[in-house]
Amino acid sequence: MNLEYNILQYLNENDTGNLIDVALIDENYNELTQSLQKLKGKNFIITDNCKTRDFEAFGISNQRKKCIKAKINMNGKIYLYSLEDKIREKSVNKNKLQRAWKLSYLFNF
């Protein structure tokens, strides 16, 4: 869930209307592709796999990560804003609880 939120946030912050390379958001390439597939299945993003260039003739191995380009949909933006609202509510509730404990400690004689 955290990786999906990071992907949506990155795509929203860098939204230019074009597809953006997201292969370097996370170190674990397999988890990244799984998260992208989940988001694509929920119709939050559009993805496009780019072909990597073959540099073996020049002595460079093909052990590199493949390019994955993605773009956020309007549904993805709505989902991202709802997640951000939940995060804000959670932090507000946590602050209220901390204040309640401080007051209870203050009035405990």
Order of alpha helices (4+ residues) and beta strands (2+ residues): alpha-beta-alpha-beta-beta-alpha
